[in-house]
Amino acid sequence: MATADKHHRRRRRMAATMSKSNWFRLSSFQIFGFMFNQRNNHKLTCLFTIVLILTWQCLADDGYEMDDFLKREHSLTKPYQGVGSSSSSHWDLMGNAIITTEHVRLTPDLQSRQGAVWSRIPCYLRDWELQVHFKIHGQGKKNLNGDGMALWYTKERMQTGPVFGNMNLFTGLGVFLDTYPNENNNHEKKYSPSTQRVFPYVSGMVGNGTLAYEHDRDGQSTELGGCTALVRNIPHDTFLLIRYTKNRLTIQIDVDGKQQWRDCLDLPGVRLPQGYFFGASSVTGDLSDNHDLISMKLYQLTVERPEEEEEEEELTVPSVDNFEQLNKVEVQEEGMSGVQLFFTIVFSIIGVFVLGVVAVVMYGRWKENSRKRFY
């Protein structure tokens, strides 16, 4: 019996010891789990904060969200595989434009050259942003270089003409990087001195198919606005941004090497139809430069619109609200030159003489007919 009691007491002590051990293990796991959860909560909090910061940075001004949605079919980037004459190409070359490993050279630094590159696919985005990386450089000294390059969103494509290598009377949007002041060197100036600008100069124009760009006067009469941009022979990269959203046209430049956009034009009330083509062109004359297009990247913008704007009728012709008020260029009345005045006087005298002769002849016939009646 004594032996049995000893075994029974030993089992109770072992059971108590095991209970204490199990409790310790359980408590240890609970404490470790609590610490693990606290650590996870801290990590989750940090992760959530980072996500919020990144989301906030992705939100842009004016109520639109930049989705970073690159539209590759409307973009021109290295290695330029989608440029050429093949059926699968998205872009066409024109004129003297050539492709290198680093850029699309619209025109070389040679006289009387013109070149262009045009998208084959029409763009049906309602809100978009075009970022352009370009370079203009050459051997000519200041004011002895030209003529510049242009960026297009137009109904027409693959046309040649006097407007930086593209046709005049275009339909759509043109943004001009003008490097030579034609109007400032014109002896027959018809604009006030206050309209003179510092070149190179960036400007925008909306054409409706009947509005002409006056190249000899640098397009001042049709300009929507612009800014000076020292873009020639710059040691760092130069960029231009065109944004069209909610009928608002914005042009910004980054040409100072600071990686910051600077406002150049901001204009509401601009109405551009969908289905137009993007392009870039350039031209040289007696003066020249290398005009290189490194990339054109088109991004789709997501914009919240009221229901009434969603049901807006489809545009057919580009327009700008209150365009007459935006045209601040004062055009003086054109007077007659000395030669024009001389010929006007001569033809007036001849006309009076002819009328006099006709009157005399008619009067003589009338008198002769009067005499015959009396006989």
Disulfide bonds with the S-S distance in Angstrom:
Cys227-Cys264 2.11
